[in-house]
Amino acid sequence: MSKAVTIRVPDELHAQLQERAEAEGTTVTALITEAARNALRDPRLEGAAETFRKFVKDNADAFDAAFPDDAPARPDAAEGPGRAA
């Protein structure tokens, strides 16, 4: 179930929201709902994706050595077991 929430925004902001919603094939309500969800995200997760990417990058060679048959293709690596040509 959902609840109706009424907010007032300046005309210019409303026009920008309508433009964006149209460009993305969605509604102003959907844009505002997503913005509200984003505002409530756990702040501890900020930067988590970047931290994970850095960890994978920093440790990729060790994982590849430990699991050579499962090593994914990496454009920055030479050919070897599990690597695409």
HELIX and SHEET records of a PDB file:
HELIX    1   1 ASP A   11  GLU A   24  1                                  14    
HELIX    2   2 VAL A   28  ALA A   39  1                                  12    
HELIX    3   3 PRO A   43  LEU A   45  5                                   3    
HELIX    4   4 ALA A   48  ALA A   66  1                                  19    
HELIX    5   5 PRO A   68  ASP A   70  5                                   3    
END                                                                             
